[in-house]
């Protein structure tokens, strides 16, 4: 079980708060299971691959009115098939190939002020992959 302390932002008030995220990275199940306690309620998501599990978790937080200030929340965070079991993503630029130097950890802090959902992130990926 991995623990990550992340910064959330209340999208209504812009107030930041720190939350501990627990991630079962395949130790007790075949899936990546991400969970956190928010306002005395557990938010959980799971998927066989890491980025889709993160995206489901992030979307649940967005619905609750919170954005996660981390690399995985960036519009340009993409994951190759071979990275599926890891907490790493590429931060890519439109029209450019991804390189090893572009790899970052999903949970690392990112100073961002926009919080796309999975649909927006996937649309960016589709455009980028057509380069």
Beta strands, then each sheet from edge to edge (+ up, - down):
strand 1: 2-10
strand 2: 16-25
strand 3: 32-38
strand 4: 41-47
strand 5: 66-68
strand 6: 77-78
strand 7: 88-91
strand 8: 103-105
sheet 1: 4+ 3- 2+ 1- 5+
sheet 2: 6+ 7- 8+
end
